[in-house]
Amino acid sequence: MKKLVVLISNKGSGTNLQAIIDGISFGKINAKIISVISDTDNAYGLIRAKKANISFKTIKKRDNLIKLLQNLGVDYICLAGWKQIIPDKMIRTFPNKILNIHPGLIPDSLDGVVKNPDGTDGLWNRGKFTQKAIQNFLDSKATYAGSSVNFLSHEFDFGQVLGRCFERIKKVDTVESLYVRLKKKENKLYDDVLVRLCQENGKTIMVIDGGGRGAVLVDKYGQSKYVGRILVVPGNDLMQINTNKKVMIYPNLKTTSTKEILEICKREKVDLVDVAQDNAVEAGLVNKLTKIGIPSVGSTKDAGQIEWDKAWARKFMKKYQIPSPVFYKFDNEKDGINFAKKNPGKRWFIKASGLAEGKGAIAVTSLNEAISAIKEMKRFGKSGRTYLIEEWLEGEEFSAFALCDGKNFKVVGYAQDHKRANDGDRGPNTGGMGCVSNPLVVNQNIKKQVKEIFRKTINGLKKEKRPYKGVLYLGGTVVGSEVYVIEFNARWGDPEAEVIIPSIQNDFYEVGMAILNGKINDLRLKIDEKVRVVVAATSRGYPVDYSGTKGKKIFGIEKLKKIEIKIFGAGIKENNGNYVVNGGRVLYLMAEGKGVLETQKKVYNAMSLINIEGNNLHYRKDIGWRDIQRL
């Protein structure tokens, strides 16, 4: 049962307080009002509190209020006519705990607009209260009046919106007649929001991803004190393994099934969606969720073009002086081959401009290889219709990740992926065979350059009217001592997410709210210093042809549950009580420690406990080899 404190004043008759009292007494709101606090002695709400046998106090000094609320151990603070300005110190002390009701339609972002039921623009009424706000609806000839319940933020009359109500304005309406009707809806709205917040099972989160990245997000959201259940599209059958929270997967949906995803969000009353997959970004899922008022952590389609259109991204980098390889863009096979013939003996990367599941970059060292790679671009369908020929930079690769709120950012970690299928960085490119966090190649000089690149990128996207909100991935290479950007991704990397996300010690729901509310600078990030190594257990033949492995049994999962290791499912499915192969990258094992040697040993000891029927397990045995060479 949640503990509530309601703050009131002598403004109004205390109907919102009474609505909360009634909601609790009728058993709808799973909470108890432990105190009603007024800033004046003559508040009518004090009479209501007395009748309901609720403890009440009058406090006129704000500093005394903060101390009292801390001593009470309150879960939520409900403003119901409170006249004093809530200080920033109190908002910092009680993040996502102070509820406010505002007679206006607060948007989901500072530059956003709420649409009325008839499609017209709703009025925010920022800075206007009670009768003045109602008068503004009438003076502006609005078709609807409305109110919003929101978590208080440092921005005036703004914060995460928890619910809205609308009331149609009549031609004969006065301030009094309109406010009477709207007030009834306000009372119910406050009740409905508290019913949802005070549910024992907490908030409902949806994660858009099916692999290891989605699995680590489920693990992290599962640790949140705010979260009760997690929905995953499409998910996999091993996602429940790391959390005791309820996890529901939708294996028959794609991450681009936007219509079905929206319907699920509305039906299941989803509180937050984490869009972690590139195809969903390109499909504009965040845009569509935002349009119907569902908070979403992730990039909009326009901002995400920095990933799903590599040709556009390279032009953007050139415009904003972001260091990157020399590139040439082609829209047909013939022109690319002619270019390669004019530049024989050069080493290139041939890259599909569109999304290709991490397999669209082909390294070539000869003219024949270049011609073959250019011809292979058509294998990627529309993603390969436009392709790039880029100079091959000789350097050591790494990746960096930043949390961005549209204006500001914070770098949260670094990793080093191992893309090639086989030991010694041999074989074809894959989606990632494993990685290590805090790679030694990333020194203070590199970190300084990375921070400047992120700054240029975030500011550039803002200037392009594509503000970036979410996680931005920088794939870089160090040439000499200089950083060049190989690519940007508009989401967490995979498998980098499996070593970076566990290092974040903040409640992950609060991290998402800081991104959404433009408050990254106010978020006090806590990042641990551990080294993490993750290794992908793949089907033999991945990434070329692993079709013969699908449906094969996976042995050893129960043994892994008994040791100190994290298991993140990917291409895995449960079938008649057995886990079976359902993709190329089957699962990931992640270990953590003080150094790369001990951590690598832990993860490979764990990997020795599993296998795929018919000895079809494949994994690299040298993840972290560069750091080990540096020791």
C-alpha positions as CSV (number, residue, x, y, z in Angstrom):
1,M,0.0,0.0,0.0
2,K,1.4,3.4,-1.1
3,K,1.7,6.3,1.4
4,L,0.3,9.6,0.1
5,V,0.5,13.2,1.4
6,V,-1.9,15.8,0.0
7,L,-0.9,19.4,-0.1
8,I,-3.8,21.9,-0.1
9,S,-4.6,25.6,0.5
10,N,-7.7,27.8,0.9
11,K,-8.0,28.0,-2.9
12,G,-11.1,26.0,-3.9
13,S,-13.3,23.7,-1.9
14,G,-11.0,20.7,-1.7
15,T,-12.8,18.5,-4.3
16,N,-9.6,16.9,-5.5
17,L,-8.7,15.9,-2.0
18,Q,-12.2,14.5,-1.5
19,A,-11.9,12.5,-4.7
20,I,-8.7,10.9,-3.5
21,I,-10.3,10.2,-0.1
22,D,-13.3,8.6,-1.8
23,G,-11.1,6.6,-4.2
24,I,-9.2,5.1,-1.2
25,S,-12.4,4.4,0.8
26,F,-14.0,2.7,-2.1
27,G,-11.0,0.4,-2.5
28,K,-10.0,1.8,-6.0
29,I,-6.7,3.4,-4.9
30,N,-4.4,1.1,-3.1
31,A,-3.0,3.8,-0.8
32,K,-3.4,5.6,2.5
33,I,-3.3,9.3,3.1
34,I,-0.9,9.7,6.0
35,S,-1.2,13.4,6.2
36,V,-3.0,16.4,4.7
37,I,-0.8,19.6,4.8
38,S,-2.1,23.1,4.2
39,D,-0.2,26.3,3.7
40,T,-3.0,28.3,5.4
41,D,-5.1,27.7,8.5
42,N,-8.5,28.3,6.9
43,A,-8.4,25.7,4.1
44,Y,-11.7,23.9,3.6
45,G,-9.8,20.7,2.9
46,L,-8.7,20.6,6.5
47,I,-12.4,20.1,7.4
48,R,-12.6,17.2,4.9
49,A,-9.5,15.6,6.4
50,K,-10.9,15.9,9.9
51,K,-14.1,14.2,8.9
52,A,-12.2,11.4,7.3
53,N,-10.0,11.0,10.4
54,I,-6.8,11.9,8.5
55,S,-3.9,13.5,10.2
56,F,-3.4,17.2,9.1
57,K,-1.0,20.0,9.7
58,T,-0.3,23.6,8.7
59,I,3.2,24.4,7.5
60,K,4.1,27.8,6.1
61,K,7.9,27.4,5.8
62,R,9.0,25.3,2.8
63,D,12.2,23.9,4.4
64,N,10.1,22.5,7.2
65,L,7.9,20.8,4.6
66,I,10.8,18.9,3.0
67,K,12.0,17.6,6.3
68,L,8.6,16.5,7.3
69,L,7.9,14.6,4.0
70,Q,11.2,12.8,4.3
71,N,10.4,11.7,7.9
72,L,7.0,10.5,6.7
73,G,8.5,8.2,4.1
74,V,6.0,9.3,1.5
75,D,5.5,7.5,-1.8
76,Y,3.6,10.3,-3.6
77,I,2.9,13.9,-2.9
78,C,-0.4,15.1,-4.4
79,L,-0.8,18.9,-5.0
80,A,-4.4,19.9,-4.7
81,G,-4.6,23.7,-4.7
82,W,-1.2,24.2,-2.9
83,K,-0.3,27.8,-3.5
84,Q,3.4,27.9,-2.5
85,I,6.0,27.5,-5.3
86,I,7.6,24.1,-5.0
87,P,11.4,24.7,-4.8
88,D,13.9,22.9,-7.0
89,K,15.4,21.3,-3.9
90,M,12.1,19.6,-3.2
91,I,11.8,18.3,-6.8
92,R,15.3,16.9,-6.5
93,T,14.5,15.3,-3.2
94,F,11.3,13.6,-4.5
95,P,11.9,12.9,-8.2
96,N,8.8,11.5,-10.0
97,K,6.9,11.6,-6.8
98,I,5.2,15.1,-6.8
99,L,1.8,15.0,-8.7
100,N,0.3,18.2,-9.9
101,I,-3.0,18.9,-11.6
102,H,-3.0,21.8,-14.1
103,P,-6.1,23.3,-15.9
104,G,-4.5,23.0,-19.3
105,L,-3.1,20.5,-21.8
106,I,0.5,20.0,-21.0
107,P,2.4,18.4,-24.0
108,D,4.8,15.5,-23.8
109,S,7.7,17.6,-24.9
110,L,8.5,21.3,-24.4
111,D,8.1,21.9,-28.2
112,G,5.0,19.7,-28.5
113,V,1.3,20.3,-28.8
114,V,-1.6,18.2,-27.5
115,K,-4.4,17.6,-30.0
116,N,-8.0,17.9,-28.9
117,P,-10.5,15.1,-29.7
118,D,-11.6,17.0,-32.8
119,G,-8.0,17.5,-34.1
120,T,-7.5,21.1,-33.1
121,D,-4.6,22.3,-31.0
122,G,-5.1,22.1,-27.2
123,L,-4.1,25.0,-25.0
124,W,-1.2,24.5,-22.6
125,N,-2.3,27.5,-20.4
126,R,1.2,27.7,-19.1
127,G,1.4,30.1,-16.1
128,K,-2.4,30.3,-15.8
129,F,-4.4,29.0,-12.9
130,T,-8.0,28.2,-12.0
131,Q,-10.4,30.9,-13.3
132,K,-7.7,32.6,-15.4
133,A,-7.0,29.3,-17.2
134,I,-10.7,28.7,-17.8
135,Q,-11.1,32.2,-19.1
136,N,-8.3,31.7,-21.5
137,F,-10.1,28.7,-23.0
138,L,-13.1,30.9,-23.7
139,D,-11.1,33.9,-24.9
140,S,-9.1,31.8,-27.3
141,K,-12.3,30.3,-28.7
142,A,-11.0,26.8,-28.0
143,T,-13.3,23.9,-28.9
144,Y,-12.2,22.0,-25.8
145,A,-11.0,22.8,-22.3
146,G,-8.8,20.3,-20.6
147,S,-6.7,19.4,-17.6
148,S,-3.5,17.4,-17.1
149,V,-2.0,15.4,-14.2
150,N,1.8,15.4,-14.3
151,F,4.9,14.7,-12.3
152,L,6.3,18.1,-11.3
153,S,9.6,19.0,-13.0
154,H,12.0,22.0,-12.8
155,E,10.4,23.5,-15.9
156,F,7.4,25.7,-15.0
157,D,4.0,23.9,-15.5
158,F,5.7,20.9,-17.2
159,G,6.7,17.3,-16.4
160,Q,5.8,13.8,-17.4
161,V,2.1,13.8,-18.1
162,L,0.3,10.9,-16.4
163,G,-3.2,11.6,-17.7
164,R,-5.4,14.2,-19.4
165,C,-9.1,14.9,-19.6
166,F,-11.1,17.0,-22.1
167,E,-14.4,18.9,-21.9
168,R,-16.3,20.2,-24.9
169,I,-16.9,24.0,-24.7
170,K,-20.5,25.2,-25.3
171,K,-21.3,28.5,-26.9
172,V,-23.2,29.6,-23.8
173,D,-20.4,28.6,-21.4
174,T,-19.2,31.0,-18.7
175,V,-16.1,30.5,-16.6
176,E,-18.3,29.1,-13.8
177,S,-20.4,26.6,-16.0
178,L,-17.3,25.3,-17.8
179,Y,-15.2,24.9,-14.7
180,V,-18.0,23.0,-12.9
181,R,-18.0,20.3,-15.7
182,L,-14.3,20.3,-16.1
183,K,-13.8,20.0,-12.3
184,K,-15.8,16.7,-12.2
185,K,-13.5,15.3,-14.9
186,E,-10.4,16.6,-13.0
187,N,-11.5,14.7,-9.9
188,K,-12.0,11.5,-11.8
189,L,-8.7,12.0,-13.6
190,Y,-6.7,12.4,-10.4
191,D,-8.3,9.2,-9.1
192,D,-7.6,7.3,-12.3
193,V,-3.9,8.3,-12.2
194,L,-3.5,7.3,-8.6
195,V,-5.2,4.0,-9.2
196,R,-2.6,3.2,-11.8
197,L,0.4,4.6,-9.8
198,C,-0.6,2.7,-6.7
199,Q,-1.2,-0.7,-8.3
200,E,0.9,-3.3,-6.5
201,N,2.4,-4.4,-9.8
202,G,3.8,-0.9,-10.6
203,K,4.3,0.6,-14.0
204,T,4.0,-1.3,-17.3
205,I,7.1,-1.0,-19.6
206,M,7.4,-2.2,-23.2
207,V,10.7,-3.0,-24.8
208,I,11.0,-3.1,-28.6
209,D,13.7,-5.8,-29.4
210,G,14.0,-9.5,-29.6
211,G,17.7,-10.2,-28.9
212,G,20.4,-9.8,-26.3
213,R,20.0,-6.0,-26.3
214,G,16.3,-6.4,-25.4
215,A,17.2,-9.1,-22.8
216,V,19.5,-6.8,-20.9
217,L,16.9,-4.0,-21.0
218,V,14.3,-6.4,-19.5
219,D,16.9,-7.2,-16.8
220,K,17.6,-3.6,-16.1
221,Y,13.9,-2.4,-16.0
222,G,13.2,-5.5,-13.9
223,Q,15.4,-4.0,-11.2
224,S,13.4,-0.8,-11.1
225,K,11.3,-0.1,-8.0
226,Y,8.7,1.6,-10.3
227,V,8.2,-1.3,-12.7
228,G,5.7,-4.1,-12.2
229,R,5.6,-5.9,-15.6
230,I,7.4,-5.8,-18.9
231,L,6.0,-6.4,-22.3
232,V,8.5,-7.2,-25.1
233,V,8.1,-7.1,-28.9
234,P,9.0,-9.7,-30.2
235,G,11.1,-10.8,-27.2
236,N,12.4,-14.4,-26.7
237,D,11.7,-17.2,-24.3
238,L,14.8,-16.6,-22.1
239,M,13.9,-13.1,-21.1
240,Q,12.3,-14.0,-17.8
241,I,15.5,-15.6,-16.5
242,N,17.0,-12.5,-14.9
243,T,14.0,-11.0,-13.2
244,N,11.1,-11.9,-10.9
245,K,8.9,-9.3,-12.6
246,K,6.1,-10.5,-15.0
247,V,7.5,-10.6,-18.6
248,M,5.1,-11.0,-21.5
249,I,6.5,-11.5,-25.0
250,Y,4.8,-11.1,-28.4
251,P,6.9,-13.5,-30.6
252,N,4.6,-13.2,-33.6
253,L,5.0,-9.5,-34.0
254,K,7.8,-7.6,-35.7
255,T,9.4,-4.5,-34.3
256,T,7.8,-2.7,-37.3
257,S,4.3,-3.9,-36.5
258,T,3.4,-0.4,-35.5
259,K,-0.4,-0.7,-35.6
260,E,-0.4,-3.8,-33.4
261,I,2.1,-2.3,-31.0
262,L,0.0,0.9,-30.6
263,E,-3.1,-1.3,-29.9
264,I,-1.2,-3.3,-27.2
265,C,0.0,-0.1,-25.6
266,K,-3.5,1.3,-25.3
267,R,-5.1,-1.9,-24.2
268,E,-2.4,-2.7,-21.6
269,K,-2.0,0.9,-20.4
270,V,1.7,1.0,-21.1
271,D,3.5,3.7,-19.1
272,L,6.8,3.8,-21.1
273,V,8.1,2.2,-24.3
274,D,11.8,1.7,-24.9
275,V,12.4,1.5,-28.7
276,A,15.7,-0.3,-28.9
277,Q,15.7,-1.7,-32.4
278,D,16.8,0.0,-35.6
279,N,14.0,-1.1,-37.9
280,A,11.5,0.3,-35.4
281,V,13.2,3.7,-35.5
282,E,13.2,3.7,-39.3
283,A,9.4,2.8,-39.2
284,G,8.8,5.9,-37.1
285,L,7.4,4.0,-34.1
286,V,8.5,6.7,-31.6
287,N,6.6,9.3,-33.7
288,K,3.5,7.3,-33.7
289,L,3.6,6.5,-29.9
290,T,4.2,10.1,-29.1
291,K,1.2,11.2,-31.2
292,I,-1.1,9.1,-29.0
293,G,0.5,10.3,-25.8
294,I,2.6,7.3,-24.9
295,P,6.0,8.2,-23.5
296,S,8.8,6.6,-25.6
297,V,12.5,6.5,-25.1
298,G,14.1,6.3,-28.5
299,S,14.9,8.3,-31.6
300,T,12.3,9.8,-33.9
301,K,12.5,8.7,-37.5
302,D,14.0,12.0,-38.7
303,A,16.7,12.0,-36.0
304,G,17.3,8.3,-36.6
305,Q,18.2,8.9,-40.2
306,I,21.8,9.2,-38.8
307,E,21.7,5.4,-38.7
308,W,19.2,4.1,-41.3
309,D,20.6,6.2,-44.1
310,K,24.4,6.1,-44.1
311,A,24.7,8.3,-47.2
312,W,22.7,11.0,-45.4
313,A,24.8,10.5,-42.2
314,R,28.1,11.0,-44.1
315,K,26.8,14.2,-45.6
316,F,25.7,15.4,-42.1
317,M,29.2,14.6,-40.7
318,K,30.9,16.5,-43.5
319,K,28.6,19.5,-42.9
320,Y,29.3,19.7,-39.2
321,Q,33.0,18.8,-39.4
322,I,32.8,15.5,-37.7
323,P,35.9,13.5,-38.5
324,S,35.0,10.5,-40.7
325,P,36.4,8.5,-43.7
326,V,36.5,9.8,-47.2
327,F,33.4,8.3,-49.0
328,Y,31.8,8.0,-52.4
329,K,28.1,7.4,-53.0
330,F,26.7,5.3,-55.7
331,D,23.1,4.4,-56.8
332,N,23.9,1.7,-59.3
333,E,26.3,-1.2,-59.8
334,K,28.0,0.0,-62.9
335,D,29.3,3.3,-61.6
336,G,30.7,1.7,-58.5
337,I,32.5,-1.0,-60.4
338,N,34.0,1.6,-62.8
339,F,35.2,3.6,-59.8
340,A,36.8,0.6,-58.3
341,K,38.5,-0.2,-61.6
342,K,40.0,3.3,-61.7
343,N,41.4,2.8,-58.2
344,P,42.9,-0.7,-58.2
345,G,45.0,-2.0,-55.4
346,K,43.2,0.1,-52.8
347,R,41.5,-1.2,-49.6
348,W,37.9,-0.2,-49.2
349,F,34.8,-0.8,-47.2
350,I,31.7,-1.3,-49.4
351,K,28.6,-0.3,-47.3
352,A,24.9,-0.6,-47.9
353,S,23.4,2.8,-47.1
354,G,20.3,1.3,-45.4
355,L,19.9,-1.1,-42.5
356,A,21.4,-4.6,-43.0
357,E,21.4,-6.2,-39.5
358,G,25.0,-5.2,-39.0
359,K,26.2,-7.2,-42.0
360,G,26.1,-4.5,-44.7
361,A,29.8,-3.4,-44.5
362,I,32.1,-5.6,-46.5
363,A,35.9,-5.1,-46.3
364,V,37.8,-5.5,-49.5
365,T,41.5,-5.6,-50.3
366,S,41.6,-6.1,-54.0
367,L,39.8,-5.1,-57.2
368,N,38.1,-8.5,-57.6
369,E,36.9,-8.4,-54.0
370,A,35.5,-4.8,-54.5
371,I,33.6,-5.9,-57.6
372,S,32.2,-8.9,-55.8
373,A,31.1,-6.8,-52.8
374,I,29.4,-4.2,-55.0
375,K,27.5,-6.9,-56.7
376,E,26.5,-8.3,-53.3
377,M,24.8,-5.0,-52.4
378,K,21.6,-6.1,-54.2
379,R,21.4,-8.9,-51.6
380,F,20.3,-6.3,-49.1
381,G,17.3,-5.2,-51.2
382,K,16.3,-1.6,-50.9
383,S,19.0,-1.1,-48.2
384,G,21.7,-1.7,-50.8
385,R,20.2,0.3,-53.7
386,T,22.4,3.2,-52.5
387,Y,25.8,2.2,-51.3
388,L,29.1,3.8,-50.2
389,I,32.7,3.1,-51.1
390,E,34.7,4.3,-48.1
391,E,38.4,4.5,-47.5
392,W,39.7,1.8,-45.1
393,L,41.1,3.5,-42.1
394,E,43.9,1.6,-40.4
395,G,43.1,1.8,-36.7
396,E,41.5,0.2,-33.6
397,E,37.8,0.3,-33.3
398,F,35.7,1.1,-30.2
399,S,32.1,2.3,-29.5
400,A,30.8,5.0,-27.2
401,F,27.3,5.6,-25.9
402,A,25.6,8.8,-24.8
403,L,22.2,9.5,-23.3
404,C,20.6,12.5,-25.1
405,D,17.6,14.6,-24.2
406,G,17.4,16.7,-27.4
407,K,19.7,19.5,-26.1
408,N,22.2,17.9,-23.8
409,F,23.9,14.5,-23.4
410,K,26.0,12.4,-21.0
411,V,28.5,9.8,-22.1
412,V,27.7,6.5,-20.2
413,G,30.3,4.1,-21.4
414,Y,32.7,2.6,-23.9
415,A,33.0,-0.9,-25.4
416,Q,35.0,-2.8,-28.0
417,D,33.0,-5.1,-30.2
418,H,34.4,-8.1,-32.1
419,K,32.6,-8.2,-35.4
420,R,34.3,-11.0,-37.3
421,A,33.0,-14.5,-36.9
422,N,36.3,-16.2,-36.0
423,D,39.2,-15.8,-33.7
424,G,41.9,-13.3,-34.7
425,D,39.3,-11.1,-36.4
426,R,39.0,-13.5,-39.4
427,G,35.9,-14.5,-41.3
428,P,32.8,-12.6,-42.4
429,N,31.3,-9.7,-40.5
430,T,28.5,-10.5,-38.1
431,G,26.1,-8.6,-35.8
432,G,28.7,-9.0,-33.1
433,M,30.5,-12.0,-31.5
434,G,31.2,-10.4,-28.2
435,C,32.7,-7.3,-26.6
436,V,34.5,-5.9,-23.6
437,S,33.7,-2.7,-21.6
438,N,36.1,0.0,-20.7
439,P,38.6,-1.0,-23.4
440,L,42.2,0.2,-22.8
441,V,42.3,2.0,-26.2
442,V,40.0,4.6,-24.8
443,N,42.3,7.0,-22.9
444,Q,41.6,10.5,-21.7
445,N,42.5,12.0,-25.0
446,I,40.1,9.7,-26.8
447,K,37.3,10.5,-24.3
448,K,37.9,14.3,-24.9
449,Q,37.5,13.8,-28.6
450,V,34.4,11.6,-28.3
451,K,32.7,14.2,-26.1
452,E,33.4,16.9,-28.7
453,I,32.0,14.7,-31.5
454,F,28.8,14.0,-29.5
455,R,28.5,17.8,-28.9
456,K,28.8,18.6,-32.6
457,T,26.3,15.8,-33.4
458,I,23.6,16.7,-30.9
459,N,23.9,20.4,-31.8
460,G,23.9,19.6,-35.5
461,L,20.8,17.5,-35.3
462,K,19.1,20.2,-33.3
463,K,20.0,22.8,-36.0
464,E,18.6,20.4,-38.6
465,K,15.3,20.4,-36.6
466,R,15.8,16.7,-35.7
467,P,16.4,16.9,-31.9
468,Y,17.8,13.6,-30.7
469,K,16.3,12.0,-27.7
470,G,17.5,8.5,-26.6
471,V,20.7,6.6,-26.7
472,L,23.2,7.6,-29.4
473,Y,25.9,5.0,-30.4
474,L,29.2,6.3,-31.8
475,G,31.2,3.6,-33.6
476,G,34.7,5.0,-33.9
477,T,38.2,4.1,-34.9
478,V,41.5,5.5,-33.5
479,V,44.0,6.3,-36.2
480,G,47.2,7.3,-34.5
481,S,45.7,9.3,-31.7
482,E,42.8,10.7,-33.7
483,V,39.2,9.5,-33.5
484,Y,37.2,9.0,-36.7
485,V,33.5,8.1,-36.8
486,I,32.8,4.9,-38.7
487,E,29.0,5.0,-38.0
488,F,26.3,6.3,-35.7
489,N,23.5,4.1,-34.4
490,A,20.2,5.5,-33.1
491,R,20.0,2.9,-30.3
492,W,22.0,0.7,-28.0
493,G,24.5,-1.5,-29.8
494,D,24.2,-5.3,-29.6
495,P,26.2,-6.9,-27.9
496,E,27.6,-3.6,-26.4
497,A,24.4,-3.0,-24.5
498,E,25.1,-6.2,-22.5
499,V,28.2,-4.7,-21.0
500,I,27.3,-1.0,-20.8
501,I,23.7,-1.1,-19.4
502,P,24.7,-3.2,-16.4
503,S,27.3,-0.6,-15.4
504,I,24.5,2.0,-14.9
505,Q,23.6,1.9,-11.3
506,N,20.6,4.4,-11.5
507,D,17.0,3.2,-11.6
508,F,16.5,2.7,-15.3
509,Y,13.0,4.1,-15.3
510,E,14.3,7.4,-13.8
511,V,17.0,7.4,-16.6
512,G,14.2,7.1,-19.2
513,M,12.3,10.0,-17.6
514,A,15.3,12.2,-17.5
515,I,15.7,11.7,-21.3
516,L,12.0,12.3,-22.0
517,N,11.8,15.4,-19.8
518,G,14.9,17.1,-21.1
519,K,16.7,16.6,-17.7
520,I,19.8,14.7,-18.5
521,N,21.9,17.4,-16.9
522,D,20.0,16.9,-13.7
523,L,20.5,13.2,-13.6
524,R,23.3,12.2,-11.3
525,L,24.7,9.2,-13.2
526,K,26.2,6.4,-11.2
527,I,28.5,4.2,-13.3
528,D,30.6,1.4,-11.7
529,E,34.2,0.7,-12.6
530,K,33.9,-3.0,-13.4
531,V,35.2,-4.7,-16.5
532,R,32.6,-6.8,-18.3
533,V,33.1,-9.3,-21.1
534,V,30.2,-10.8,-23.1
535,V,30.5,-13.7,-25.5
536,A,27.9,-14.6,-28.1
537,A,27.0,-18.3,-28.3
538,T,26.0,-18.8,-32.0
539,S,24.8,-21.5,-34.3
540,R,27.5,-23.2,-36.3
541,G,27.7,-21.5,-39.8
542,Y,26.6,-18.1,-38.5
543,P,26.4,-15.6,-40.2
544,V,26.4,-17.3,-43.6
545,D,24.2,-20.5,-43.4
546,Y,23.0,-21.8,-40.1
547,S,19.6,-23.1,-41.3
548,G,20.5,-26.7,-40.4
549,T,20.8,-25.7,-36.7
550,K,17.3,-24.3,-36.2
551,G,15.3,-26.3,-33.7
552,K,18.3,-28.1,-32.3
553,K,18.3,-28.5,-28.5
554,I,20.5,-26.3,-26.3
555,F,22.1,-28.0,-23.3
556,G,23.4,-26.5,-20.1
557,I,21.0,-23.6,-19.3
558,E,20.2,-25.0,-15.9
559,K,23.9,-25.3,-15.0
560,L,24.4,-21.6,-16.0
561,K,21.6,-20.5,-13.6
562,K,23.7,-21.8,-10.6
563,I,26.8,-19.8,-11.2
564,E,27.7,-16.1,-11.1
565,I,27.0,-15.2,-14.7
566,K,24.4,-13.2,-16.6
567,I,22.5,-15.0,-19.4
568,F,20.9,-12.9,-22.1
569,G,18.7,-14.8,-24.6
570,A,18.6,-14.0,-28.3
571,G,17.8,-16.6,-31.0
572,I,16.3,-19.0,-28.5
573,K,12.9,-20.6,-28.0
574,E,11.3,-23.0,-25.5
575,N,9.8,-26.1,-27.1
576,N,8.1,-28.8,-24.9
577,G,10.2,-27.9,-21.9
578,N,13.5,-27.7,-23.9
579,Y,15.4,-24.6,-25.1
580,V,16.0,-24.8,-28.9
581,V,17.9,-22.7,-31.4
582,N,15.8,-20.1,-33.1
583,G,18.4,-17.8,-34.7
584,G,22.1,-17.2,-35.5
585,R,23.1,-15.5,-32.3
586,V,21.5,-17.9,-29.7
587,L,22.4,-16.3,-26.4
588,Y,25.0,-14.2,-24.6
589,L,27.0,-14.9,-21.5
590,M,28.3,-11.9,-19.5
591,A,30.8,-11.9,-16.7
592,E,32.1,-9.0,-14.6
593,G,35.3,-8.4,-12.6
594,K,38.1,-6.1,-11.8
595,G,40.3,-6.9,-14.9
596,V,39.9,-8.3,-18.3
597,L,41.9,-11.5,-17.6
598,E,39.8,-12.7,-14.6
599,T,36.6,-11.6,-16.3
600,Q,37.4,-13.4,-19.5
601,K,38.2,-16.6,-17.6
602,K,34.8,-16.4,-15.8
603,V,32.8,-16.1,-19.0
604,Y,34.7,-18.9,-20.8
605,N,34.3,-21.2,-17.8
606,A,30.6,-20.6,-18.1
607,M,30.6,-21.1,-21.9
608,S,32.1,-24.6,-21.4
609,L,28.9,-25.7,-19.6
610,I,26.7,-25.3,-22.7
611,N,26.4,-26.9,-26.1
612,I,24.0,-27.2,-29.0
613,E,22.7,-30.6,-30.1
614,G,25.1,-32.2,-32.7
615,N,28.0,-30.1,-31.4
616,N,26.7,-27.1,-33.3
617,L,27.8,-24.4,-30.9
618,H,30.2,-21.8,-32.1
619,Y,31.8,-18.9,-30.3
620,R,35.0,-16.9,-30.4
621,K,37.6,-17.7,-27.8
622,D,39.5,-14.5,-27.9
623,I,37.0,-11.7,-26.8
624,G,39.1,-9.0,-25.2
625,W,42.4,-10.0,-26.9
626,R,43.6,-6.5,-27.6
627,D,43.3,-5.5,-23.9
628,I,45.1,-8.7,-22.9
629,Q,48.0,-7.8,-25.3
630,R,48.3,-4.4,-23.6
631,L,48.7,-5.9,-20.1
